[in-house]
Amino acid sequence: MRAAVVGLGLMGGSLALDLKKNFLADEVIGYDKNEKHAQEALALGLVDEVVPFEKIKEADIIFLAIPVEGIIQTLQDLTNLPDTTTIVDFGSTKEKIVRSCPAAIRPQFVAAHPMTGTEYSGPTAAIEGLYYDKICVLCDVEQNDPSHLEKAENIFVALGMQLVYMDAREHDLHAAYISHLPHAISYALANSVLKQEDPKSILILAAGGFKDMSRLAKSNPSMWVDIFKQNRQNLLDSIEVFKKELRHAHTLIQEERWEELKKWMEEATTLHKIL
């Protein structure tokens, strides 16, 4: 089987490595509109060959590991594929992508969201085993031709992923709280510190807690602006819920209601019993 990976950064590069390591494809070809990234991916051995965009259409399966707005545009350019070619996207939002997929290729388009990643980007960030023991959400699979869905499922399972099936709208609601809101908070925390008169003095004292909370602010802003744009309303709703909790904490501290504050904190710690 010939696999094509569009987007050779962290997600696409790591996928290409694992496709080769697990012998899931006889050949892995790649495309990236950033020529520097394309050449880095080739030099790092992430793919067997870097090809022009039109050549990816010769693959048996095409993975779109690019920003969510780019996925929508690329799908419009894949309408002339053979009906045996499977397309899989790795977008962090799903509803708008699914809705924007041309009807001609919808049966062969598998809407997936591998729930994994790091704060780093580019081909040099690619690592083997990124997908192992992670969740992969597959959305609106009733619209898929069974042969294409099975092809994608088999690859994800072979990579060691656990499959979860979900409606695209439901996915985006949940993703707003567990993924998109934490990124918004991390960017806000980083900017809060940077806007102090002497941020360097604050950062001298920064320990594990701050580094953990601000880690996501290293993520690629261009990619996350697209995600926030596509999941705008769900993200706005989640921010309002967060603001309500933060205002409540502010009130308890301001009014020195320490026992209530302790109970509020204890309630929050129960989350990790679920995790």
C-alpha positions in Angstrom: 0.0 0.0 0.0 1.2 3.5 -0.8 0.4 6.1 1.8 0.6 9.9 1.4 1.0 12.3 4.2 0.1 16.0 3.6 1.8 18.1 6.3 5.1 16.9 7.6 5.3 18.5 11.0 4.7 16.9 14.4 1.6 14.9 13.6 2.3 14.1 10.0 5.9 13.3 10.5 5.3 11.1 13.5 2.6 9.3 11.5 4.9 8.7 8.6 7.6 7.3 11.0 5.1 4.9 12.5 3.6 3.8 9.2 7.1 2.8 8.2 8.2 1.3 11.5 5.0 -0.9 11.7 5.2 -1.9 8.0 1.7 -0.5 7.4 2.7 0.9 4.0 5.1 -0.2 1.3 5.9 3.4 0.5 5.2 6.7 2.4 5.3 9.8 0.2 4.9 13.3 1.6 3.9 16.8 0.6 4.3 20.0 2.5 3.7 23.5 1.1 6.6 24.7 3.2 9.6 23.6 1.0 12.0 23.9 4.0 9.8 21.5 6.0 9.5 19.2 3.0 13.3 18.9 2.6 13.8 18.5 6.4 11.3 15.7 6.5 13.1 14.0 3.6 16.5 14.5 5.2 15.2 13.1 8.6 13.9 10.0 6.8 10.3 10.7 7.8 9.1 9.9 4.3 10.5 7.9 1.4 9.9 10.7 -1.1 8.6 14.3 -1.2 6.2 14.8 -4.1 4.2 17.6 -5.8 0.6 17.8 -4.6 -0.8 16.2 -7.6 1.3 13.1 -7.0 -0.4 12.4 -3.6 -3.5 11.5 -5.6 -1.8 8.3 -6.7 -1.7 7.0 -3.1 -4.1 4.3 -1.7 -4.6 6.4 1.4 -4.1 10.1 2.0 -3.6 11.6 5.5 -4.2 15.3 6.0 -2.1 16.4 9.0 -2.4 20.2 8.4 -4.2 23.1 10.0 -8.0 22.8 10.0 -8.7 25.6 7.5 -6.1 23.9 5.2 -8.0 20.6 5.5 -11.2 22.2 4.2 -9.4 23.7 1.2 -7.5 20.6 0.4 -10.6 18.5 0.3 -11.9 20.7 -2.4 -8.8 19.8 -4.5 -9.3 16.0 -4.0 -12.7 15.6 -5.7 -11.2 13.8 -8.7 -9.7 10.9 -6.8 -10.4 7.2 -7.7 -13.2 5.9 -5.5 -10.8 3.4 -4.0 -8.6 6.1 -2.4 -9.2 6.7 1.3 -8.8 10.2 2.8 -8.3 10.7 6.5 -8.0 14.1 8.2 -6.3 14.8 11.6 -8.2 18.0 12.4 -8.8 19.1 16.0 -12.2 20.3 15.0 -14.7 18.2 13.1 -18.1 19.7 12.4 -17.1 22.3 9.9 -14.7 20.0 8.2 -17.3 17.3 7.8 -19.9 19.8 6.6 -17.4 21.2 4.0 -16.4 17.9 2.5 -17.5 17.6 -1.1 -20.3 15.1 -1.5 -18.4 13.3 -4.3 -15.7 12.1 -1.8 -17.7 12.0 1.5 -18.0 8.2 1.5 -14.2 7.8 1.3 -13.4 10.6 3.7 -12.8 9.5 7.3 -13.0 12.3 9.8 -10.5 11.5 12.6 -9.0 13.3 15.6 -6.0 11.5 17.2 -5.9 12.9 20.7 -2.2 13.3 21.0 0.5 15.9 20.4 3.1 18.0 22.0 3.7 21.8 22.2 6.4 21.5 19.5 6.0 21.8 15.7 7.8 21.1 12.5 9.5 18.0 11.1 12.1 18.0 13.8 9.4 17.6 16.4 8.3 14.2 14.9 8.7 11.2 17.2 8.0 7.5 17.0 5.2 6.2 19.1 3.3 9.5 19.3 0.0 7.7 18.6 0.5 4.6 20.8 -2.0 4.1 23.6 -3.9 7.3 22.6 -7.5 7.9 21.8 -8.6 8.4 18.2 -12.1 9.9 17.7 -13.8 9.0 14.5 -16.8 11.2 13.6 -20.0 10.6 11.6 -18.8 7.2 10.4 -22.3 6.3 9.2 -21.5 8.5 6.1 -18.5 6.4 5.3 -18.2 3.6 2.8 -17.4 0.5 5.0 -14.3 -0.3 3.1 -12.7 3.1 3.6 -13.7 3.2 7.3 -12.2 -0.3 7.8 -8.9 0.7 6.1 -8.5 3.7 8.5 -9.6 1.7 11.6 -7.1 -1.0 10.8 -4.2 1.5 10.6 -5.2 3.3 13.8 -5.5 0.0 15.7 -2.1 -1.2 14.3 -0.6 2.0 15.7 -1.9 1.1 19.1 -4.8 3.6 19.3 -8.1 3.2 21.0 -11.1 4.1 18.8 -14.0 6.2 20.0 -17.0 7.0 17.8 -18.8 10.3 18.1 -21.0 12.8 16.4 -18.9 15.7 14.9 -20.9 18.4 16.8 -20.6 16.5 20.1 -16.9 16.1 19.5 -16.4 19.8 19.0 -18.3 20.6 22.2 -16.2 18.2 24.3 -12.9 19.4 22.5 -13.7 23.0 23.5 -13.4 22.1 27.2 -10.7 19.5 27.2 -8.3 20.9 24.6 -9.2 24.3 23.2 -10.0 26.1 26.5 -6.7 24.9 28.1 -4.8 26.4 25.2 -6.7 29.7 25.6 -5.9 29.7 29.3 -2.3 29.0 28.7 -1.9 31.8 26.2 -3.7 34.1 28.7 -1.4 33.1 31.6 1.7 33.7 29.5 0.5 37.1 28.4 -0.5 38.0 32.0 3.1 37.5 33.1 4.7 39.1 30.1 2.6 42.3 30.6 4.0 42.8 34.1 6.5 45.6 34.6 9.3 43.2 35.3 8.4 39.7 33.9 12.0 38.5 34.2 11.9 38.7 38.0 8.6 36.7 38.0 10.1 34.1 35.7 13.1 33.6 38.0 10.7 32.2 40.5 8.8 30.1 38.0 8.6 26.4 39.1 6.9 23.3 37.9 3.3 24.6 38.2 3.9 27.7 36.1 5.9 25.7 33.5 3.1 23.1 33.3 0.4 25.7 32.9 2.2 27.8 30.3 3.6 24.9 28.3 0.7 25.0 25.8 1.5 28.6 25.0 4.5 27.3 23.0 2.0 25.8 20.5 1.8 27.1 16.9 -0.4 30.2 17.0 -1.4 30.0 13.3 -2.7 26.5 13.9 -4.6 27.4 17.0 -6.2 30.6 15.6 -7.8 28.3 12.9 -9.0 25.9 15.6 -10.5 28.7 17.7 -12.1 30.1 14.5 -13.8 26.8 13.6 -15.0 26.1 17.1 -15.7 29.7 18.0 -19.1 29.3 19.8 -18.2 26.2 21.8 -14.9 27.9 22.9 -16.7 31.1 23.9 -19.2 29.1 25.9 -16.4 27.2 27.7 -14.6 30.5 28.4 -17.7 31.9 30.1 -18.0 28.8 32.3 -14.3 29.2 33.2 -14.8 32.9 33.9 -17.7 32.0 36.3 -15.4 29.7 38.3 -12.6 32.2 38.4 -15.0 34.9 39.6 -16.2 32.6 42.3 -12.6 32.0 43.4 -12.0 35.7 43.4 -15.1 36.3 45.6 -14.1 33.7 48.1 -10.6 35.0 48.4 -11.7 38.7 48.5 -14.2 37.9 51.3 -11.8 35.6 53.1 -14.2 32.7 53.0 -11.4 30.2 53.5 -13.4 27.1 54.3 -15.6 27.6 51.3 -12.4 28.1 49.2 -11.0 24.8 50.5 -14.2 22.9 49.6 -14.1 24.5 46.1 -10.6 23.2 45.7 -11.4 19.8 47.1 -14.2 19.5 44.6 -11.8 20.3 41.8 -9.4 17.5 42.9 -12.1 14.9 42.3 -11.5 15.3 38.5 -8.3 13.2 38.8 -10.3 10.3 40.1 -12.0 10.3 36.7 -8.7 10.7 34.8 
